[in-house]
Amino acid sequence: MADSPEERRSKEVAPVAAPTKEAEPGKGKKEKKDKSAAEGKDKAAKGEKQQLSNSQRGSLTKSHIGVAAPMGMGAAPVAKPTMRYMPTYRLESKNPLNKERVENIIKAVMNRHYNDEYMFHPKHSLHMAAQVSEEIKNRIKLNNYDRYRYIVLVTVGEFLMQGLYSMVNFLWDAEKDGFVTYRVERPSYFAVCTTFYLYYD
C-alpha cells in the first residue's frame, strides 16, 4: 500500500540520528583529567603574568632616579621637593649692589660692541642687542650681589631724522631699587642700554 501524505511528511522531516561511537572504557576519564590539567596550567600561567604585570606596575609607580622607563613609554617627570627656609628677618643685603661697578660693566660692554666699525642692520642689530644684554646681565651676576634681580634693555636705532620717545614706570623701593643708563651715539646709529636692579627679600 502507498504511504499517506502525513506519513511521507513525517519521514522527510524526521532528523536522521548521527551514528555514535561507543566510548572506550576509561577514555572519558583520561580526557577529563587532561582538560583539567591543561586548565590548571593556563590558570598558573595567567597568575604568573598577572603577578609580573602587578610588579611592573608597582615598579613604574615608584620613582627611582636612574631607572629607565620601559620601551615605548615616556619617562614620567619627577616633582622636585620644594625647599622651605625659616625666616631670617634680615632686611638688608649681605653684599649690596655697587652702582659704580654696574656702570663700568655697562660702559665696557657697550663700547666694545658698538664702536665705529659697527654698521646698523635691522636683523643683525636685533641679535646683537640680545647678545649684548645677556652679556651685561651675566657680568653683573658674577659680582654676586645678594637679593637682586636684573632687567637689561638694549635699544639700537638708525638716525633717519626720526623722533624717539620712551617711558618706563615702576612701583619700587626708592632706597634699594634703581637703574643705570648708558648711551652710545655715532653719526649713523645710536645704542642705549638701561639696566634695572630690583631688591627682593
Order of alpha helices (4+ residues) and beta strands (2+ residues): alpha-alpha-alpha-alpha-beta-beta-beta
